Amino acid sequence: MLRHDVAVLGTAVTGASLPPGPAVTVRRPRPAPFVGRAAETARLDVLLAAGAAGRPQWAVVDGEQGAGKTRLLDEVAARAAAAGFTVARTRAGQALSGNRGISQTCPTVQLLDALRQDGKDSAEDEVAQKDPLATVVDELTQGPTLVVVDDLDRAPQGFHRLLRRLSQVLREAPVVFVCTLRNPDAPVSSVLLADLALLGATWLTLEPLTLDDVAELLAAQGEFASPAEVAALHRRSEGHPFTLVDLLALPPGRRTGPDAQIPAAVRNILHARLLELPDTARTMLAFAAADGEWLDVSLLADAQGLAPDELLPLIDAAVTARVLVWDAEPGTADTTGTGRYRLPELPRDVVLSTQTASARQLRHAALARELARRAGDEAVVERLARHLRAAGPMAPDMSPDVTSPGVTPHSPHPRSPR
């Protein structure tokens, strides 16, 4: 396996003695229309022009998983190729081109394989073995070259060291490096990023798509949607490109509203994030999902018999796992601490779907009991009534003075004998 020697597998595997099979047409999914990244694309176009003029350029694109980093780089790579650039692509330090496939060889060999794209194994190149860095520099300076490094924070340290050396020696060359990061704070990337910052590297952070972007994406797919439908899709997807594309793959009536479905890939990603959390944090999220979109920290703490300061580490863990989000007050910085925690729609639906009906009813009942202890303003009364209805047969008895005259407390359904 390490030598990539298929001869030992026999002729049947190589296909020498196999009869021809029926023709099969492989249909690859069409990429989603490219929308919403005009500013980022324009800045990268400027870098390509500077690189073509012989001034090496470096750029870092960061964004969470599914934010559209790879889709942006696909677009930039296509534009660079149309402009006469050689385009070399790697993911996490592994070459994505050449006939040798992905193999665990040294970073220099991987980059050479990506640059050469001729199927030759750079590991067998004697010149490259004697002076690998000089060979890479020679390949890079043959003509305008774009090197795309996807998932830089997952690449081995050896690949980071190679990029640091190249950033130091490439002073006048028609080269552009564009790297993507999921987590710009990962320690594995810090030294390289510090070097690139000193070189004046361009840093692009991919923000969520806007309402206009969602409308443009729908129009590009030949769909007309009302402003309310666009807003509902934007709210459910949080403007997240991967999530939005998966939602648009559903029938229109199953994207939003009471009959909305959760796309399978999105559900799996959110399940994986939930599994990263301790049991106590998942329990907190179950209560939060029962209560609604915005977290009422004191109510959640009381319902679980915890002090608010005991709940905050669980909230922090859920924010780190990208299940909860912190929404700062408009016009204020995140560092001011002014804002609220929010459980977005899709994570909330996933959390609710992991619970049995009786478990949800018990949590609604616990929340109702705590709300009944609060002073009865109209907002509290409405929330209390909602939780009483959702608690079903588990609803606690409420005295008439805990509700306003216009709201009738829910009476528990009679329990059938066992």
C-alpha positions as CSV (number, residue, x, y, z in Angstrom):
1,M,0.0,0.0,0.0
2,L,2.8,2.4,0.9
3,R,4.5,1.8,-2.5
4,H,1.1,2.1,-4.3
5,D,2.0,-1.2,-6.0
6,V,-1.1,-2.6,-7.6
7,A,0.7,-5.4,-9.4
8,V,0.6,-7.7,-6.3
9,L,-3.3,-7.6,-6.5
10,G,-3.4,-9.5,-9.8
11,T,-4.9,-8.8,-13.1
12,A,-8.5,-9.1,-12.0
13,V,-8.1,-6.0,-9.9
14,T,-6.4,-4.0,-12.7
15,G,-9.1,-4.9,-15.1
16,A,-7.0,-6.8,-17.6
17,S,-9.3,-9.8,-17.7
18,L,-12.6,-8.2,-16.9
19,P,-15.3,-8.1,-19.6
20,P,-16.5,-4.6,-20.5
21,G,-19.4,-3.6,-18.3
22,P,-22.5,-1.5,-19.3
23,A,-21.9,2.2,-19.8
24,V,-22.8,4.2,-16.8
25,T,-23.4,7.9,-16.7
26,V,-22.3,9.5,-13.5
27,R,-24.3,12.6,-12.7
28,R,-22.5,15.0,-10.5
29,P,-24.6,17.5,-8.5
30,R,-24.5,21.0,-9.9
31,P,-22.8,23.5,-7.6
32,A,-25.2,26.0,-6.1
33,P,-25.2,29.5,-7.7
34,F,-22.4,31.7,-6.4
35,V,-23.9,34.6,-4.5
36,G,-23.1,37.0,-1.8
37,R,-19.3,37.2,-2.0
38,A,-18.8,40.2,-4.3
39,A,-16.5,42.1,-1.9
40,E,-14.4,39.1,-1.1
41,T,-14.1,38.1,-4.8
42,A,-13.1,41.7,-5.8
43,R,-10.3,41.7,-3.2
44,L,-9.0,38.4,-4.4
45,D,-9.1,39.6,-8.0
46,V,-6.8,42.5,-6.9
47,L,-4.4,40.0,-5.4
48,L,-4.4,38.0,-8.6
49,A,-3.5,41.1,-10.6
50,A,-0.7,42.0,-8.2
51,G,0.6,38.4,-8.3
52,A,0.6,38.3,-12.1
53,A,2.7,41.4,-12.0
54,G,5.4,39.6,-10.0
55,R,4.5,40.7,-6.4
56,P,3.8,37.6,-4.2
57,Q,0.5,37.8,-2.4
58,W,-0.9,35.9,0.6
59,A,-4.6,35.8,1.7
60,V,-6.3,34.0,4.6
61,V,-10.1,33.2,4.4
62,D,-11.7,32.1,7.7
63,G,-15.2,31.0,8.5
64,E,-16.9,28.1,10.2
65,Q,-17.6,24.8,8.6
66,G,-20.0,25.3,5.7
67,A,-19.5,29.1,5.5
68,G,-18.6,28.9,1.8
69,K,-14.8,29.0,1.9
70,T,-14.3,26.2,-0.6
71,R,-17.0,27.5,-2.9
72,L,-15.3,30.9,-2.9
73,L,-12.0,29.3,-3.7
74,D,-13.6,27.3,-6.5
75,E,-14.7,30.6,-8.0
76,V,-11.3,32.3,-7.5
77,A,-9.5,29.3,-9.0
78,A,-11.7,29.3,-12.1
79,R,-11.1,33.0,-12.5
80,A,-7.3,32.5,-12.1
81,A,-7.2,29.6,-14.6
82,A,-9.1,31.8,-17.1
83,A,-6.5,34.5,-16.6
84,G,-3.6,32.0,-17.4
85,F,-2.6,31.0,-13.9
86,T,-1.4,27.5,-13.0
87,V,-3.7,26.5,-10.1
88,A,-2.4,24.1,-7.5
89,R,-4.8,22.9,-4.8
90,T,-4.2,21.1,-1.5
91,R,-6.4,20.2,1.4
92,A,-4.9,20.0,4.9
93,G,-1.5,19.8,3.3
94,Q,-2.4,17.0,0.9
95,A,-2.2,17.4,-2.9
96,L,-5.6,17.2,-4.7
97,S,-4.2,16.7,-8.2
98,G,-1.8,14.4,-10.0
99,N,-2.3,10.7,-10.6
100,R,-0.6,9.4,-7.5
101,G,-3.5,10.2,-5.2
102,I,-3.4,11.3,-1.6
103,S,-0.5,9.9,0.3
104,Q,1.3,10.6,3.5
105,T,4.5,12.0,2.0
106,C,6.5,15.0,3.0
107,P,4.9,18.5,2.6
108,T,7.3,19.5,-0.2
109,V,6.4,16.5,-2.3
110,Q,2.7,17.1,-1.8
111,L,3.1,20.7,-2.9
112,L,5.2,19.6,-5.9
113,D,2.6,17.1,-6.9
114,A,-0.1,19.8,-6.7
115,L,2.0,22.2,-8.8
116,R,3.1,19.8,-11.5
117,Q,-0.2,18.1,-12.3
118,D,1.4,15.8,-14.7
119,G,1.0,12.5,-12.9
120,K,4.7,12.1,-12.0
121,D,5.6,11.1,-8.5
122,S,7.7,13.9,-7.1
123,A,8.9,11.5,-4.4
124,E,11.0,9.8,-7.2
125,D,12.4,13.1,-8.5
126,E,16.1,13.0,-7.6
127,V,16.5,16.7,-8.1
128,A,13.6,17.4,-5.8
129,Q,15.1,15.0,-3.2
130,K,18.5,16.9,-3.2
131,D,17.0,20.4,-2.8
132,P,13.3,20.2,-2.3
133,L,12.7,23.9,-1.4
134,A,14.6,25.1,-4.5
135,T,12.6,22.8,-6.6
136,V,9.3,24.1,-5.2
137,V,10.4,27.7,-5.8
138,D,11.4,26.9,-9.3
139,E,8.0,25.4,-10.0
140,L,6.2,28.4,-8.4
141,T,8.2,30.9,-10.5
142,Q,7.6,29.3,-14.0
143,G,4.6,31.6,-14.5
144,P,1.6,33.1,-12.7
145,T,0.6,30.5,-10.1
146,L,-2.3,30.3,-7.6
147,V,-1.8,28.0,-4.7
148,V,-5.0,27.2,-2.8
149,V,-4.6,25.7,0.6
150,D,-7.9,24.5,2.0
151,D,-8.2,23.7,5.8
152,L,-4.8,25.1,6.7
153,D,-5.5,24.6,10.4
154,R,-5.8,20.8,9.8
155,A,-2.4,20.6,7.9
156,P,0.6,19.1,9.7
157,Q,3.2,21.3,11.2
158,G,5.7,20.4,8.5
159,F,3.4,22.0,5.9
160,H,3.1,25.1,8.0
161,R,7.0,25.3,8.2
162,L,7.2,24.9,4.4
163,L,4.8,27.8,3.9
164,R,6.7,29.9,6.4
165,R,10.0,29.3,4.4
166,L,8.2,30.1,1.1
167,S,6.9,33.4,2.6
168,Q,10.5,34.3,3.4
169,V,12.1,33.4,0.2
170,L,9.5,34.4,-2.4
171,R,10.1,38.1,-2.8
172,E,9.6,38.7,-6.5
173,A,7.5,36.0,-8.1
174,P,4.1,35.8,-9.8
175,V,2.6,33.8,-7.0
176,V,-0.6,34.0,-5.0
177,F,-1.3,31.9,-1.9
178,V,-4.9,31.7,-0.6
179,C,-5.4,29.7,2.6
180,T,-8.6,28.8,4.4
181,L,-9.1,28.3,8.2
182,R,-12.1,27.0,10.2
183,N,-10.6,28.2,13.4
184,P,-8.2,31.2,13.2
185,D,-7.4,30.7,17.0
186,A,-6.0,27.2,16.6
187,P,-2.5,27.1,18.1
188,V,-1.2,25.0,15.1
189,S,-1.7,28.0,12.8
190,S,-0.5,30.9,15.1
191,V,3.2,31.1,14.1
192,L,2.5,31.0,10.4
193,L,-0.3,33.5,10.7
194,A,1.9,35.9,12.6
195,D,4.5,35.7,9.8
196,L,1.8,36.3,7.2
197,A,0.5,39.3,9.2
198,L,3.9,40.9,9.0
199,L,3.9,40.4,5.3
200,G,0.6,42.3,5.0
201,A,-1.5,39.3,4.2
202,T,-5.1,40.0,3.2
203,W,-7.6,38.5,5.8
204,L,-11.2,37.8,4.8
205,T,-13.8,36.6,7.2
206,L,-16.9,35.1,5.6
207,E,-20.0,36.5,7.3
208,P,-23.5,34.9,6.9
209,L,-25.4,35.6,3.7
210,T,-27.9,38.5,3.8
211,L,-31.6,38.6,3.0
212,D,-30.7,39.9,-0.4
213,D,-28.3,37.1,-1.0
214,V,-31.0,34.5,-0.2
215,A,-33.4,36.2,-2.6
216,E,-30.7,36.2,-5.3
217,L,-30.0,32.5,-4.7
218,L,-33.7,31.7,-5.1
219,A,-33.9,33.8,-8.2
220,A,-30.8,32.1,-9.7
221,Q,-32.6,28.7,-9.2
222,G,-35.7,30.0,-11.0
223,E,-37.8,30.3,-7.9
224,F,-40.0,33.3,-6.9
225,A,-40.4,33.9,-3.2
226,S,-42.2,36.6,-1.2
227,P,-40.2,38.7,1.2
228,A,-41.8,36.8,4.1
229,E,-40.6,33.5,2.6
230,V,-37.1,34.9,2.0
231,A,-37.0,36.1,5.6
232,A,-38.2,32.7,6.9
233,L,-35.5,30.9,5.0
234,H,-32.9,33.3,6.1
235,R,-33.9,32.9,9.7
236,R,-34.0,29.1,9.6
237,S,-30.6,28.9,7.9
238,E,-29.1,31.8,9.9
239,G,-27.6,32.9,6.5
240,H,-25.3,29.8,6.5
241,P,-24.6,28.8,2.9
242,F,-24.3,25.1,3.4
243,T,-27.5,25.0,5.5
244,L,-29.3,27.2,3.0
245,V,-28.4,25.0,0.0
246,D,-29.6,21.9,1.9
247,L,-32.9,23.6,2.8
248,L,-33.4,24.6,-0.9
249,A,-33.0,21.0,-1.9
250,L,-36.2,20.2,0.1
251,P,-39.7,20.7,-1.4
252,P,-40.8,24.3,-0.9
253,G,-43.5,23.3,1.7
254,R,-40.9,21.5,3.8
255,R,-38.3,24.2,4.1
256,T,-40.0,26.5,6.7
257,G,-43.2,26.6,8.7
258,P,-45.0,23.9,10.7
259,D,-44.2,21.2,8.2
260,A,-40.5,22.0,7.9
261,Q,-38.0,19.2,7.8
262,I,-34.4,19.2,8.9
263,P,-32.0,18.3,6.1
264,A,-30.2,15.0,6.9
265,A,-26.7,16.5,6.6
266,V,-27.6,19.4,8.8
267,R,-29.1,17.1,11.3
268,N,-26.0,15.0,11.4
269,I,-23.7,18.0,11.9
270,L,-25.8,19.3,14.8
271,H,-26.1,15.9,16.4
272,A,-22.3,15.7,16.3
273,R,-22.0,19.1,18.0
274,L,-24.4,18.0,20.7
275,L,-22.4,14.9,21.3
276,E,-19.4,17.1,22.1
277,L,-21.2,18.5,25.1
278,P,-21.5,17.1,28.6
279,D,-24.8,15.6,29.7
280,T,-25.5,18.6,31.9
281,A,-25.2,21.0,28.9
282,R,-27.5,18.8,26.8
283,T,-30.0,18.9,29.7
284,M,-29.8,22.7,29.8
285,L,-30.4,22.8,26.1
286,A,-33.4,20.6,26.4
287,F,-35.0,23.0,28.9
288,A,-34.0,26.0,26.6
289,A,-35.5,24.4,23.6
290,A,-38.8,23.9,25.5
291,D,-38.8,27.5,26.5
292,G,-38.1,29.1,23.1
293,E,-35.6,31.0,21.1
294,W,-34.1,33.4,23.7
295,L,-32.5,32.0,26.8
296,D,-33.9,33.1,30.2
297,V,-30.9,32.2,32.3
298,S,-32.5,32.6,35.7
299,L,-35.6,30.6,34.6
300,L,-33.5,27.7,33.2
301,A,-31.3,27.7,36.4
302,D,-34.4,27.6,38.7
303,A,-36.1,24.8,36.7
304,Q,-33.0,22.7,37.1
305,G,-32.3,23.6,40.7
306,L,-29.0,25.4,39.8
307,A,-27.6,28.7,40.6
308,P,-27.2,31.0,37.6
309,D,-23.4,30.9,37.9
310,E,-23.5,27.1,37.7
311,L,-25.4,27.4,34.4
312,L,-23.0,29.8,32.7
313,P,-20.2,27.2,32.0
314,L,-22.8,25.0,30.4
315,I,-24.0,27.9,28.2
316,D,-20.4,28.7,27.3
317,A,-19.8,25.1,26.3
318,A,-22.8,25.2,24.0
319,V,-21.6,28.5,22.4
320,T,-18.2,26.9,21.8
321,A,-19.9,23.9,20.2
322,R,-21.8,26.4,17.9
323,V,-25.2,25.3,19.2
324,L,-26.0,28.5,21.0
325,V,-25.1,32.0,19.8
326,W,-24.5,35.2,21.6
327,D,-26.3,38.2,20.0
328,A,-24.9,41.5,21.0
329,E,-27.1,44.5,21.2
330,P,-27.2,46.4,17.9
331,G,-24.5,49.1,17.9
332,T,-22.5,47.6,20.7
333,A,-19.3,45.5,20.6
334,D,-19.3,41.8,21.8
335,T,-16.9,42.8,24.5
336,T,-19.4,45.0,26.3
337,G,-21.4,42.0,27.4
338,T,-24.7,43.6,26.4
339,G,-26.9,41.1,24.6
340,R,-28.7,37.8,24.9
341,Y,-28.0,34.1,24.3
342,R,-30.1,32.6,21.5
343,L,-30.9,29.0,20.5
344,P,-31.4,29.2,16.7
345,E,-34.3,27.5,15.0
346,L,-32.6,24.4,13.5
347,P,-30.6,23.5,16.6
348,R,-33.7,23.9,18.6
349,D,-35.6,21.6,16.3
350,V,-32.9,19.0,16.6
351,V,-32.7,19.2,20.4
352,L,-36.5,18.8,20.6
353,S,-36.4,15.9,18.2
354,T,-34.0,14.0,20.4
355,Q,-36.6,13.9,23.3
356,T,-39.6,11.7,23.8
357,A,-43.0,13.4,24.1
358,S,-43.2,12.7,27.8
359,A,-39.7,14.2,28.4
360,R,-40.7,17.4,26.7
361,Q,-43.9,17.5,28.7
362,L,-42.0,17.2,32.0
363,R,-39.7,20.1,31.1
364,H,-42.7,22.3,30.1
365,A,-44.2,21.4,33.5
366,A,-41.1,22.3,35.3
367,L,-40.8,25.6,33.5
368,A,-44.5,26.4,34.2
369,R,-44.0,25.8,37.9
370,E,-41.1,28.3,38.0
371,L,-43.0,30.9,35.9
372,A,-46.0,30.6,38.3
373,R,-43.7,31.9,41.1
374,R,-43.0,35.1,39.1
375,A,-45.0,38.3,39.3
376,G,-47.8,37.9,36.7
377,D,-47.2,40.5,34.0
378,E,-48.8,39.8,30.6
379,A,-45.7,38.4,29.1
380,V,-45.2,35.9,31.9
381,V,-48.9,34.9,31.8
382,E,-48.6,34.2,28.0
383,R,-45.5,32.1,28.5
384,L,-47.1,30.2,31.4
385,A,-50.2,29.4,29.4
386,R,-48.1,28.1,26.6
387,H,-46.1,25.8,28.8
388,L,-49.2,24.6,30.5
389,R,-50.7,23.6,27.2
390,A,-47.5,21.9,26.1
391,A,-47.1,20.0,29.3
392,G,-50.3,18.1,28.6
393,P,-51.1,15.5,31.2
394,M,-47.9,16.5,33.2
395,A,-49.2,20.1,33.7
396,P,-49.3,21.2,37.3
397,D,-52.5,22.5,38.9
398,M,-52.5,26.3,38.8
399,S,-54.5,28.6,41.1
400,P,-56.6,31.2,39.3
401,D,-54.6,34.1,40.6
402,V,-51.5,33.2,38.6
403,T,-53.2,34.1,35.3
404,S,-54.9,37.2,34.0
405,P,-58.6,37.2,33.6
406,G,-58.3,36.7,29.8
407,V,-56.2,33.5,30.1
408,T,-57.6,30.3,31.3
409,P,-55.1,28.0,33.0
410,H,-54.7,24.5,31.4
411,S,-56.3,21.7,33.3
412,P,-54.4,18.4,33.2
413,H,-55.9,15.7,31.0
414,P,-57.2,12.8,33.2
415,R,-54.8,10.0,33.3
416,S,-56.2,6.7,32.1
417,P,-55.9,3.8,34.5
418,R,-52.9,1.5,33.9
